[in-house]
Amino acid sequence: MQNAKFKMKTNKNLAEKILELKKKRNAIILAHNYQIGEVQDVADYLGDSLGLSRQAAKTDAEVIVFCGVHFMAETAAILCPDKIVLMPDISAGCPMADMIDKERLKALKRKHPKATVVSYVNTPAEVKAESDICCTSANAVKLIKSLKSQEIIFTPDKYLAHYITTKTDKRIIPWDGFCPTHIRILPEDIKKQKKKYPKALVLVHPECTPEVIRLSDRALSTEGMCKYAKESNTSQIIVGTEIGLLHRLRKENPGKKFYPASELAICPSMKLTTLEKVLWSLEDMKEQVIVPEEIRIKAKKAIDRMLEIS
């Protein structure tokens, strides 16, 4: 109990210092839904990659502190070349984004010259620069349906690609990538939780395997899950995504119960950011994320197309 009280007091002091420095630097803090609870609580904006991209694009702040993983901060830097984009922990990467690079994408494009290249935002800036348009899990189906091309190269998540094939008649050429966190959620986990909480609805992320999605009631982005939880009459929900989302769901819906599909669905990279690191980034104005201008201009076209359609 004493340790818990000490932590709460420490977090409060850190949060107050962050608020003070944030005003001094004319900064905003963007945090992804998978961040630890205390980091979520100091954020100006909390959301999924699409929502955070929108906030980055329209902010008047001079400094963006991005609490997420590297490709997200890169996206903010692509959209906001006149802003200083900081990452509290520059080593926070995305294993799925690391599964693709521009040279291998170029080789695939040569094999399918008529295909439109759609890249998930979970990709490096140089891959976005080689893409026709970007997407997120929230808008992927809508976006791909809107394209004239019938042949789509989709990078890098093969499971999101598979989910899209169940919703469209396009020919999807998937990249062989995946999210190591979401594939930790197994069909047995869903069955176990459904047996334990028979009245609960099952919401899973489309980065999950097809077998897990088939056992769910809905496949939704993190923002989609938050919206559904708030607007539906469902009082119990089994959540099939990274466990960081549970903090926000419980905070926004105090009268409802949320259960993780799997306690193993943890993204180590998302947990690298702490309140101390957020404070240090504002104190030292480090680490800055910069995208080379030639890559930035090309990547921005793909992101802008996504934001226009969304």
HELIX and SHEET records of a PDB file:
HELIX    1   1 GLN A    2  ARG A   25  1                                  24    
HELIX    2   2 GLY A   37  VAL A   42  1                                   6    
HELIX    3   3 SER A   49  LYS A   58  1                                  10    
HELIX    4   4 HIS A   70  LEU A   79  1                                  10    
HELIX    5   5 ALA A   97  MET A   99  5                                   3    
HELIX    6   6 LYS A  102  LYS A  111  1                                  10    
HELIX    7   7 ALA A  125  ALA A  129  1                                   5    
HELIX    8   8 ALA A  140  SER A  146  1                                   7    
HELIX    9   9 LYS A  158  THR A  165  1                                   8    
HELIX   10  10 HIS A  182  ARG A  184  5                                   3    
HELIX   11  11 PRO A  187  LYS A  196  1                                  10    
HELIX   12  12 PRO A  210  ARG A  214  1                                   5    
HELIX   13  13 THR A  222  GLU A  231  1                                  10    
HELIX   14  14 LEU A  245  GLU A  252  1                                   8    
HELIX   15  15 LEU A  275  ASP A  284  1                                  10    
HELIX   16  16 GLU A  293  ILE A  309  1                                  17    
SHEET    1   A 4 TYR A  45  GLY A  47  0                                        
SHEET    2   A 4 ALA A  27  HIS A  32  1                                        
SHEET    3   A 4 VAL A  63  CYS A  67  1                                        
SHEET    4   A 4 ILE A  84  LEU A  86  1                                        
SHEET    1   B 4 ILE A 133  CYS A 135  0                                        
SHEET    2   B 4 THR A 116  TYR A 120  1                                        
SHEET    3   B 4 GLU A 151  THR A 155  1                                        
SHEET    4   B 4 ARG A 171  PRO A 174  1                                        
SHEET    1   C 4 ARG A 218  ALA A 219  0                                        
SHEET    2   C 4 LEU A 201  VAL A 204  1                                        
SHEET    3   C 4 GLN A 236  GLY A 240  1                                        
SHEET    4   C 4 LYS A 257  PRO A 260  1                                        
END                                                                             
